[in-house]
Amino acid sequence: MTAFIESPALRHCWHPVAEAVDIGADAPLSVTLLGNDLVLWRSPSSDIVAAPDRCPHREAPLSLGWVDDGVISCPYHGWAFGDGGRCVRVPSATPGTAIPPAAHLPCVNVREQYGLVWVCLDEPRTDIPEIPQETDSRFRRINSGVQRWNASATRLTDNFMDISHFPWVHTGTFGDRQRTEVPTLELQDLGAGWYGYQFEVDARNADDDARLISGSEEEVVHRHMSTGFTLPLTVRSTIRYEDGLEHILLLCSSPIDDDHAYFTFVVWRNDDFSVDGNEVIAFDRAIGEEDRGLLERVPGSLPLGQTDLASVQADRGSVEWRRQFVEFLERSPS
């Protein structure tokens, strides 16, 4: 089993597809989720609307149109849609003519949280993952932008649940090939809906970006960490340094189709807020590019059968995510 986007269960989940700042007042945004082409824009009430990217008149892509005062207009015949996707104007119709019910857009669920735009194609049956630091005044949130990766969301999630690749893939950032052994991983409930493992690691701290992240000038820093998932495809990594500095990473992989994904990460830190956010996350961006450079060279989506891939004890976290993910896909959404 490798294909997964046709599973009805995924249509009942929240998936981030953009940042809130990407949805401006004067232009629509085109995205694809689970093979469905969508258009997003801000309505007259400033709420984000998400709907199929097709005009119900003659099916032209609405994302090729324009937004004026929260109303999106189709580029083909000028039909216009406002709050809730309701058709508010048919330019060819005689004034006073009733707008047919079929002219209104069948909108999908959309929410803004953590600076991201989350979309759920059907009735939500899961919650957006919980990050307690979002409401903790000691922490600030830093968003990183949304990228389109030519890699499957399943491969991204499997990678983010894995730490044994650190010494090999991340040699340009923090990986250390002198430290390759992974301690025995004990899987556990990490709280707030996350499941995974805790571990400790000594990380290379050799360049300016790494030292900015760690707040230390030492060549090697000790990290207390956890890595956990919440279904279907979200991973959280927590890092605590010896001086009490915490760095929380939310890693989101949203399936465009079986073989491509949107990727974004969000950071929460209890630092003194004095350093520009882009400088703080430059190091994490570099880490992500190391992962991307490898994952985009691995074709297709991840085989999901428990015996399809060879695994060892260091893979316990990703193996358990894969097991639960398959059960989730096969679960009836009703």
C-alpha positions as CSV (number, residue, x, y, z in Angstrom):
1,M,0.0,0.0,0.0
2,T,1.5,3.3,-1.1
3,A,-1.5,5.4,-2.4
4,F,-3.3,7.1,0.4
5,I,-5.1,10.3,-0.6
6,E,-8.3,8.5,-1.7
7,S,-8.9,7.5,2.0
8,P,-12.1,9.2,3.1
9,A,-10.6,9.6,6.6
10,L,-8.2,12.3,5.4
11,R,-11.0,14.4,4.1
12,H,-12.3,14.8,7.7
13,C,-8.9,16.1,9.0
14,W,-7.5,19.6,9.1
15,H,-4.5,20.3,6.8
16,P,-2.5,23.5,6.6
17,V,-2.2,24.8,3.0
18,A,-1.0,28.4,3.4
19,E,-0.1,31.1,5.9
20,A,-2.7,33.6,6.9
21,V,-0.6,36.4,5.5
22,D,-0.7,34.7,2.0
23,I,-4.4,35.4,1.7
24,G,-4.4,39.1,0.8
25,A,-7.3,41.5,0.1
26,D,-6.9,41.8,-3.6
27,A,-5.9,38.4,-5.1
28,P,-7.1,34.8,-4.7
29,L,-4.8,31.9,-3.9
30,S,-4.8,28.6,-5.6
31,V,-4.0,25.4,-3.7
32,T,-4.4,21.7,-4.1
33,L,-5.3,19.4,-1.2
34,L,-5.8,15.6,-1.6
35,G,-6.1,16.1,-5.3
36,N,-8.7,18.7,-5.0
37,D,-8.1,22.2,-6.6
38,L,-9.2,24.9,-4.2
39,V,-9.3,28.7,-4.3
40,L,-8.9,30.8,-1.1
41,W,-9.7,34.5,-0.6
42,R,-10.8,37.0,2.0
43,S,-14.5,37.8,1.9
44,P,-16.1,41.2,2.7
45,S,-16.2,40.1,6.4
46,S,-12.4,39.5,6.2
47,D,-13.0,35.8,6.8
48,I,-11.1,33.3,4.6
49,V,-13.3,31.4,2.1
50,A,-12.1,28.1,0.7
51,A,-14.1,26.6,-2.3
52,P,-13.5,24.4,-5.3
53,D,-11.5,26.3,-7.9
54,R,-14.2,26.2,-10.5
55,C,-17.0,28.6,-11.3
56,P,-20.3,26.8,-11.2
57,H,-21.3,28.6,-14.5
58,R,-18.8,27.2,-17.0
59,E,-16.1,25.8,-14.7
60,A,-13.4,28.4,-15.3
61,P,-10.7,28.5,-12.5
62,L,-11.7,31.2,-10.1
63,S,-8.1,31.6,-9.0
64,L,-7.5,33.3,-12.4
65,G,-9.9,36.0,-11.4
66,W,-9.6,38.9,-9.0
67,V,-10.8,40.1,-5.6
68,D,-12.4,43.5,-5.0
69,D,-13.7,44.4,-1.6
70,G,-13.8,40.8,-0.6
71,V,-15.7,39.7,-3.7
72,I,-14.0,37.3,-6.1
73,S,-14.9,37.6,-9.8
74,C,-14.6,34.8,-12.4
75,P,-12.3,35.7,-15.3
76,Y,-14.6,34.1,-17.8
77,H,-18.0,35.7,-17.4
78,G,-17.6,37.9,-14.4
79,W,-19.8,36.0,-12.0
80,A,-18.9,37.2,-8.5
81,F,-18.9,35.5,-5.1
82,G,-18.7,37.0,-1.5
83,D,-19.2,35.8,2.1
84,G,-19.7,32.0,2.3
85,G,-19.1,31.7,-1.4
86,R,-22.6,33.0,-2.2
87,C,-23.0,34.3,-5.8
88,V,-23.7,38.1,-5.5
89,R,-23.6,39.1,-9.2
90,V,-24.3,37.7,-12.6
91,P,-23.4,40.5,-15.0
92,S,-25.3,39.0,-18.0
93,A,-28.6,38.8,-16.0
94,T,-31.3,41.4,-16.2
95,P,-31.4,43.5,-12.9
96,G,-33.7,41.9,-10.4
97,T,-33.4,38.4,-11.8
98,A,-33.1,35.8,-9.0
99,I,-29.7,34.0,-8.7
100,P,-30.2,30.3,-9.1
101,P,-29.2,28.2,-6.0
102,A,-26.7,26.2,-8.1
103,A,-24.7,29.4,-8.6
104,H,-23.4,29.4,-5.0
105,L,-20.1,27.8,-4.3
106,P,-19.9,24.6,-2.2
107,C,-17.4,25.9,0.3
108,V,-15.2,23.7,2.5
109,N,-14.2,24.2,6.1
110,V,-11.4,26.6,6.8
111,R,-9.7,28.0,10.0
112,E,-6.8,30.2,10.9
113,Q,-4.6,28.9,13.7
114,Y,-0.9,29.3,14.5
115,G,-0.6,31.8,11.6
116,L,-1.6,29.0,9.2
117,V,-4.7,28.4,7.1
118,W,-6.1,25.0,7.8
119,V,-8.6,23.3,5.4
120,C,-10.9,20.3,6.0
121,L,-12.7,19.0,2.9
122,D,-15.6,17.3,4.8
123,E,-17.1,17.5,8.3
124,P,-14.1,17.7,10.7
125,R,-13.7,14.6,12.9
126,T,-10.2,15.6,14.3
127,D,-8.9,18.7,16.0
128,I,-6.1,20.9,14.9
129,P,-3.0,19.7,16.9
130,E,-2.5,21.4,20.3
131,I,0.5,23.5,21.0
132,P,0.2,24.8,24.6
133,Q,3.0,27.3,24.1
134,E,0.7,29.3,21.7
135,T,-1.1,30.8,24.7
136,D,2.0,31.0,27.0
137,S,3.2,34.6,27.2
138,R,6.8,33.5,27.8
139,F,6.9,32.1,24.2
140,R,6.8,33.8,20.9
141,R,5.6,32.2,17.6
142,I,7.6,32.4,14.4
143,N,6.2,31.2,11.1
144,S,8.5,30.1,8.2
145,G,6.3,30.2,5.1
146,V,4.8,27.3,3.1
147,Q,6.8,25.3,0.5
148,R,5.7,22.8,-2.1
149,W,7.9,19.8,-1.9
150,N,8.2,17.2,-4.7
151,A,8.0,14.4,-2.1
152,S,5.2,12.5,-0.5
153,A,3.7,13.7,2.8
154,T,4.1,10.2,4.1
155,R,7.8,10.3,3.4
156,L,8.1,13.7,5.1
157,T,6.2,12.5,8.2
158,D,8.3,9.3,8.4
159,N,11.5,11.4,8.1
160,F,10.4,13.9,10.9
161,M,9.7,10.9,13.2
162,D,13.3,9.6,12.7
163,I,16.5,10.7,14.4
164,S,18.9,8.2,13.1
165,H,19.4,10.2,9.9
166,F,20.8,13.2,11.8
167,P,24.5,12.3,11.5
168,W,24.2,11.6,7.8
169,V,21.8,14.1,6.3
170,H,22.4,17.1,8.5
171,T,26.2,17.3,8.3
172,G,25.9,20.9,7.2
173,T,24.0,22.0,10.3
174,F,24.1,20.0,13.5
175,G,24.7,16.3,12.5
176,D,27.8,14.6,13.9
177,R,29.1,11.4,12.3
178,Q,31.1,10.6,15.4
179,R,27.8,10.1,17.2
180,T,25.6,7.6,15.2
181,E,24.2,5.2,17.8
182,V,20.6,5.8,18.8
183,P,19.6,4.8,22.3
184,T,16.7,2.4,22.9
185,L,13.5,4.4,22.3
186,E,10.6,4.0,24.6
187,L,7.4,5.1,23.0
188,Q,5.0,7.0,25.3
189,D,2.2,9.6,25.6
190,L,3.8,13.0,25.4
191,G,0.7,14.9,26.5
192,A,-1.6,17.3,24.6
193,G,-2.4,14.6,22.0
194,W,1.2,13.8,21.0
195,Y,2.7,10.3,21.0
196,G,6.4,9.5,20.5
197,Y,9.6,9.4,22.5
198,Q,12.0,11.4,24.6
199,F,15.8,11.4,24.2
200,E,19.0,13.3,24.8
201,V,21.6,14.2,22.3
202,D,24.8,16.2,21.9
203,A,24.5,18.4,18.9
204,R,27.2,20.2,16.9
205,N,27.0,23.9,17.6
206,A,29.7,25.2,15.2
207,D,28.3,28.1,13.2
208,D,26.6,31.4,14.0
209,D,23.1,30.3,13.1
210,A,23.4,27.2,15.4
211,R,24.7,29.4,18.3
212,L,21.8,31.8,17.8
213,I,19.4,28.9,18.1
214,S,21.0,27.4,21.2
215,G,22.0,30.6,22.9
216,S,25.4,29.0,23.6
217,E,29.0,29.6,22.3
218,E,30.0,26.0,23.1
219,E,31.1,23.8,20.1
220,V,28.8,21.1,21.3
221,V,25.5,21.6,23.2
222,H,23.4,19.1,25.1
223,R,19.7,18.9,24.1
224,H,16.8,17.3,26.0
225,M,14.4,16.5,23.2
226,S,11.1,14.8,22.3
227,T,9.7,13.7,18.9
228,G,6.0,12.9,18.6
229,F,3.2,12.7,16.1
230,T,-0.5,13.3,16.1
231,L,-2.5,11.7,13.3
232,P,-2.6,11.9,10.5
233,L,0.6,13.7,9.4
234,T,1.8,16.2,11.9
235,V,5.0,16.0,14.0
236,R,6.2,18.0,17.0
237,S,9.8,18.3,18.0
238,T,10.7,19.8,21.4
239,I,14.2,21.0,22.3
240,R,15.3,22.1,25.8
241,Y,18.8,23.3,26.5
242,E,20.6,23.2,29.8
243,D,19.9,26.8,30.5
244,G,16.2,26.3,30.2
245,L,15.8,27.7,26.7
246,E,13.0,25.8,24.8
247,H,12.5,25.6,21.1
248,I,9.3,23.9,19.9
249,L,8.8,22.9,16.3
250,L,5.5,22.0,14.6
251,L,6.2,20.2,11.4
252,C,3.3,20.0,9.0
253,S,3.0,17.9,5.8
254,S,-0.2,18.4,3.8
255,P,-0.8,16.0,0.8
256,I,-1.2,17.8,-2.5
257,D,-1.5,14.3,-4.0
258,D,0.2,11.0,-3.2
259,D,3.6,12.2,-4.3
260,H,3.7,15.9,-3.5
261,A,3.2,17.9,-0.3
262,Y,3.0,21.3,1.2
263,F,5.5,21.7,4.0
264,T,5.7,24.3,6.7
265,F,7.1,24.5,10.2
266,V,6.2,26.8,13.1
267,V,8.6,27.7,16.0
268,W,7.8,28.7,19.5
269,R,10.6,29.9,21.8
270,N,10.9,31.3,25.3
271,D,13.8,33.6,24.4
272,D,14.1,37.3,25.1
273,F,12.4,38.2,21.8
274,S,15.3,40.5,20.9
275,V,16.5,38.7,17.8
276,D,14.7,39.0,14.4
277,G,12.5,36.0,13.8
278,N,14.0,35.3,10.4
279,E,17.4,35.0,12.0
280,V,16.1,32.7,14.7
281,I,14.7,30.2,12.2
282,A,17.4,30.4,9.5
283,F,19.0,27.4,11.1
284,D,15.8,25.4,11.0
285,R,15.2,26.4,7.4
286,A,18.7,25.0,6.5
287,I,17.9,21.8,8.3
288,G,14.7,21.5,6.3
289,E,16.5,22.0,3.0
290,E,18.9,19.2,3.9
291,D,15.8,16.9,4.3
292,R,14.3,18.2,1.2
293,G,17.4,17.6,-0.9
294,L,17.2,13.9,0.0
295,L,13.5,13.3,0.1
296,E,12.9,14.8,-3.3
297,R,15.3,12.2,-4.7
298,V,13.2,9.3,-3.4
299,P,10.3,8.6,-5.8
300,G,6.7,7.8,-4.9
301,S,5.0,7.6,-1.6
302,L,6.2,5.6,1.4
303,P,5.2,1.9,1.4
304,L,2.9,1.5,4.3
305,G,2.8,-2.2,5.0
306,Q,4.6,-3.2,8.2
307,T,6.9,-5.7,6.3
308,D,7.4,-3.5,3.2
309,L,10.6,-1.9,4.6
310,A,13.4,-3.1,6.7
311,S,13.4,-1.5,10.2
312,V,15.5,-1.6,13.3
313,Q,14.9,-0.4,16.9
314,A,16.0,3.1,16.0
315,D,13.0,3.3,13.7
316,R,10.4,2.5,16.4
317,G,8.9,6.0,16.3
318,S,8.3,6.1,12.6
319,V,7.2,2.4,12.5
320,E,4.6,3.2,15.2
321,W,3.4,6.3,13.3
322,R,3.1,4.2,10.1
323,R,1.1,1.5,11.9
324,Q,-1.3,4.0,13.4
325,F,-1.6,5.9,10.2
326,V,-2.7,2.8,8.3
327,E,-5.3,2.0,10.9
328,F,-6.5,5.6,10.6
329,L,-6.8,5.4,6.8
330,E,-8.8,2.2,7.1
331,R,-11.1,3.5,9.8
332,S,-14.6,4.4,8.8
333,P,-15.1,8.2,9.0
334,S,-18.7,7.8,10.1
